[in-house]
Amino acid sequence: MPAECPWLTCASLALLAASNRLIPSGFPEARQERGPEYRPRARTSGHESPERHASMGAIHHVPPGSGTCITYAGQRINLKVTAAESGGEVMIMEDAIDAGAGPPLHVHERENEAYYVLEGEFEFVCGEDWVTGGPGTFVYATRGVPHRYRNVGPSTGRLLFTFTPAGIEAFFTELGNEPNLTRERLGEIMRAHGITLVPEPG
């Protein structure tokens, strides 16, 4: 196949699929399920049970500004996907963070953590590296490596967090339920969830 004609591959596959000659190996029902009578399921409201999502393959939909809300230490979290909704695979949350706010340097024993800047300017430290970035910036912090983030902009910023595997939402829930969140109490809750505070370098 000439390199300058990649579209021929796609066209050939489409023709084969349309003529019902391209049936994935091991999926005998594929032709029937995706035949002419197939119609995609409607988007859900996001309020169905996790079991319903799993059995129907429905879209997990959370409208803007929605999701279980947790507040603590200048942060306002909305949970978007939890362990219960992802089978323990992933937890995703949106966090509105006041100017100057952010956790001290710490290490996760269980979770990898990723950040995506939605709004504002943030500083990220991971191991011996650090970066500052605005909207569109993505940072990935591997479990076992000291890291932290801080809103270094003049106003409230927003981050989208992804944790793998899921389960850390229990940690944030406990923080939100703590009426007197001192640094000492924060350290206790962190340790209970496999997170360790570490001293800043230098």
C-alpha positions in Angstrom: 0.0 0.0 0.0 1.6 3.3 -1.0 2.4 5.6 2.0 0.7 8.5 0.3 -2.7 6.8 0.2 -3.5 5.9 3.8 -7.2 6.6 3.1 -7.4 3.4 1.0 -7.0 1.3 4.1 -9.9 3.0 5.9 -12.1 2.9 2.7 -11.4 -0.8 2.3 -12.2 -1.6 5.9 -15.4 0.4 5.6 -16.5 -1.5 2.6 -15.8 -4.8 4.2 -17.7 -3.8 7.3 -20.7 -2.6 5.3 -20.9 -5.9 3.4 -20.8 -7.8 6.7 -17.6 -9.6 5.8 -15.5 -8.0 8.6 -16.6 -9.7 11.8 -14.2 -9.5 14.8 -12.8 -12.9 15.8 -14.5 -14.2 19.0 -17.5 -11.8 18.7 -20.2 -13.8 16.8 -22.9 -11.3 17.9 -21.1 -8.3 16.4 -23.0 -8.4 13.1 -26.4 -8.5 14.8 -25.6 -5.8 17.4 -24.2 -3.3 15.0 -26.6 -4.0 12.1 -28.9 -1.6 10.4 -31.3 -1.7 13.3 -28.7 -0.5 15.8 -29.3 2.8 17.6 -27.0 4.4 20.2 -28.3 4.7 23.7 -29.4 8.1 24.9 -27.2 10.1 27.2 -28.1 9.5 30.8 -28.5 12.1 33.6 -25.6 10.6 35.6 -27.8 9.6 38.5 -28.2 5.9 37.8 -26.5 3.4 40.1 -23.0 2.1 39.3 -24.5 -1.3 38.7 -26.8 0.1 36.0 -23.9 1.9 34.4 -21.9 -1.3 34.3 -24.7 -3.5 33.0 -25.9 -1.0 30.3 -22.6 0.5 29.3 -24.2 3.9 29.8 -22.3 7.2 29.7 -21.4 8.5 33.1 -22.5 12.1 32.8 -21.8 14.8 35.5 -23.0 18.3 34.5 -20.8 21.3 35.0 -20.4 22.3 38.6 -21.9 19.1 39.8 -20.6 16.1 41.7 -20.3 15.4 45.4 -18.9 18.6 47.0 -16.1 18.5 49.6 -14.5 21.7 51.1 -11.4 22.1 53.3 -8.4 24.4 53.7 -9.3 26.8 50.9 -10.3 24.1 48.4 -13.7 23.1 47.0 -13.8 19.7 45.4 -16.4 18.2 43.1 -16.1 14.4 42.7 -16.7 13.4 39.0 -15.9 9.7 39.0 -15.4 7.6 42.2 -14.3 4.0 42.9 -17.9 2.9 43.1 -18.6 4.3 39.6 -15.4 3.0 38.0 -15.0 -0.4 39.6 -12.0 0.9 41.5 -10.1 1.9 38.4 -10.0 5.7 38.6 -11.1 8.7 40.6 -11.5 12.1 38.9 -12.3 15.3 40.6 -12.4 19.1 39.9 -10.8 21.3 42.6 -11.3 25.1 43.0 -8.2 26.3 44.9 -7.7 29.7 46.5 -4.7 31.8 45.7 -1.7 30.6 47.6 -3.4 27.3 48.6 -2.0 23.8 48.1 -0.8 20.9 50.2 2.7 20.4 51.7 5.2 18.1 50.0 3.9 14.5 50.3 4.2 10.9 48.9 1.4 8.6 47.9 2.0 4.9 48.5 -1.1 3.7 46.6 -2.1 6.2 43.9 -0.6 7.8 40.8 -1.8 11.4 40.5 -2.3 13.6 37.4 -3.1 17.3 37.2 -4.7 19.3 34.4 -4.9 23.0 34.8 -8.4 24.4 33.9 -8.0 27.9 35.2 -5.2 30.0 36.9 -1.5 29.5 37.3 0.0 26.6 39.3 3.4 25.5 40.5 4.0 21.7 40.6 6.9 20.0 42.3 7.6 16.3 41.6 10.9 14.8 42.9 13.7 17.2 42.0 11.7 18.8 39.1 9.3 21.6 39.2 7.2 23.5 36.6 4.8 26.4 36.5 1.9 26.5 34.1 -1.5 27.8 33.2 -4.6 26.4 31.5 -3.8 23.3 29.4 -0.8 22.3 31.5 -0.6 18.6 32.4 1.5 17.0 35.1 1.8 13.4 36.1 3.2 12.3 39.5 4.0 8.7 40.1 3.3 7.0 43.4 6.3 6.9 45.7 7.7 10.2 44.5 7.4 13.4 46.7 5.2 16.0 45.1 3.0 19.0 45.7 1.1 21.8 43.9 0.3 25.4 44.8 -1.9 28.1 43.2 0.7 30.8 42.5 -1.8 33.0 40.6 -3.6 36.1 42.0 -7.1 34.5 42.2 -8.9 31.2 42.5 -7.7 28.5 40.1 -9.1 25.1 39.0 -7.4 21.8 38.6 -8.7 18.5 37.2 -7.2 15.6 39.2 -7.0 11.9 38.1 -6.0 9.2 40.6 -5.3 5.6 39.7 -6.4 3.4 41.2 -9.4 4.9 42.9 -10.3 5.1 46.6 -8.6 8.3 47.7 -12.0 10.0 47.7 -12.3 8.6 51.3 -9.2 10.7 52.2 -10.8 13.9 50.9 -14.1 13.1 52.5 -12.4 12.7 55.9 -10.6 16.1 55.4 -13.9 17.7 54.6 -15.5 16.3 57.8 -12.6 17.5 60.1 -13.7 20.7 61.9 -10.1 21.6 63.1 -7.7 20.7 60.3 -4.3 21.5 61.8 -1.1 20.4 60.1 -0.8 17.7 62.8 -4.3 16.4 62.1 -3.7 16.6 58.4 -0.6 14.4 58.9 -2.6 11.8 60.9 -5.3 11.6 58.2 -2.7 11.3 55.5 -0.9 8.4 57.1 -4.2 6.6 57.6 -4.7 6.7 53.8 -1.1 5.8 52.8 0.1 9.3 52.3 3.2 10.6 54.1 4.3 14.2 54.6 8.0 14.9 53.8 10.2 17.9 54.6 10.8 20.5 51.9 14.4 20.2 50.5 16.9 22.7 51.7 
